[in-house]
Amino acid sequence: MKRMLTAPEHGGRLRAAAEQWGIPLAEWLDLSTGINPHGWPVPVIPEEVWRRLPEPDDGLEGLLRHWLGATASAACIPVAGSQAAIMGLPRLRPPCRVGVPSPGYQEHGHCWAAAGHRVTGITGDHTGSGDESWLDDLDVLVWVNPNNPTGDTIEPERLLSWHHRLQRRGGWLIVDEAFMDATPAFSIGEASGRPGLVVMRSLGKFFGLAGVRAGAVAGDPDIVDRLGAVMGPWSVSGPARFVMSRVLADQQWQAATTERLHSDSQRLAEMLVRQGLGDSTGTALFRYVRHSRAVDIASEFASRGILVRVFDQPAALRLGLPGSESDWARLDQAMSLSDLY
């Protein structure tokens, strides 16, 4: 009998937390997801968008290519959030050896393992040394850049050297850039036309539109076209395409948001130091801090109606950005009341 894999846990399970702690849903401060609390303001969607099938010639592809920096040699398709690609890509290869970052976004390893592949965690011991022979033990490397939850970022030149080493043997490099939008200089989208290279993005984090389930994949046409065939027609709804086309064209909002997020992330990093939790890593959307008592700290925050992500290997917390001054003050007070650090 085939062993069933346990699905990974994610942030945002606010209803479960409310039930566990007996605190009404409306009274929570949810910092568990790393989603921009000041998301793009969605306009009214015209009624005809709801009544028509999604139209692939609506001009969205050009905006997606610009967003990812994809060249003309790359294939580029919209997907129903990164998750659709994360689940679909493992179906495009026979069982093989796959590396994923550890710690890292667990859906990647889960989906490749569920499809019968042998998954290996790639740690800082691998990436921190000059010896990259570990790549020779892989057929596919899935990398999250910047990494979730640590925020660690690998320079494009190094990622492309990894790709070259893999591709010489017919291997793939898949790069998940879900948290890349505020640091576009680190994207490898401009190289996405190379054989064996795939890049994915999502509207969920930077744009604060997780509920719309929309994203894009660019890369090797052989891989991306097969992924599109696996997902089938109309995989992204008409309303989602409408929202994507508007938000990706709003360059002014994106520029202002990038500046604001970097400022808020630095503010949160300084708060963590000032309150005794210590130095953190992270992205423009969250901070990640290792602490031996992470589980206890997360529980103490939850008892005060503040939800954060907690990790056990290694013990660490990930905190998203508060959305209002009252939320910042509430988090600051909760930290100051703790005697756990």
Secondary structure as GFF3:
##gff-version 3
##sequence-region A 1 341
A	DSSP	alpha_helix	14	21	.	.	.	ID=ss1
A	DSSP	three_ten_helix	25	27	.	.	.	ID=ss2
A	DSSP	beta_strand	29	30	.	.	.	ID=ss3
A	DSSP	alpha_helix	47	51	.	.	.	ID=ss4
A	DSSP	alpha_helix	60	68	.	.	.	ID=ss5
A	DSSP	beta_strand	75	79	.	.	.	ID=ss6
A	DSSP	alpha_helix	82	88	.	.	.	ID=ss7
A	DSSP	three_ten_helix	89	92	.	.	.	ID=ss8
A	DSSP	beta_strand	97	101	.	.	.	ID=ss9
A	DSSP	alpha_helix	106	114	.	.	.	ID=ss10
A	DSSP	beta_strand	118	122	.	.	.	ID=ss11
A	DSSP	alpha_helix	124	127	.	.	.	ID=ss12
A	DSSP	three_ten_helix	133	137	.	.	.	ID=ss13
A	DSSP	beta_strand	140	144	.	.	.	ID=ss14
A	DSSP	alpha_helix	156	167	.	.	.	ID=ss15
A	DSSP	beta_strand	172	176	.	.	.	ID=ss16
A	DSSP	three_ten_helix	184	186	.	.	.	ID=ss17
A	DSSP	three_ten_helix	189	191	.	.	.	ID=ss18
A	DSSP	beta_strand	197	202	.	.	.	ID=ss19
A	DSSP	three_ten_helix	210	212	.	.	.	ID=ss20
A	DSSP	beta_strand	215	219	.	.	.	ID=ss21
A	DSSP	alpha_helix	221	231	.	.	.	ID=ss22
A	DSSP	alpha_helix	238	249	.	.	.	ID=ss23
A	DSSP	alpha_helix	251	274	.	.	.	ID=ss24
A	DSSP	beta_strand	281	282	.	.	.	ID=ss25
A	DSSP	beta_strand	286	290	.	.	.	ID=ss26
A	DSSP	alpha_helix	294	303	.	.	.	ID=ss27
A	DSSP	beta_strand	306	307	.	.	.	ID=ss28
A	DSSP	beta_strand	309	312	.	.	.	ID=ss29
A	DSSP	beta_strand	315	320	.	.	.	ID=ss30
A	DSSP	alpha_helix	325	337	.	.	.	ID=ss31
###
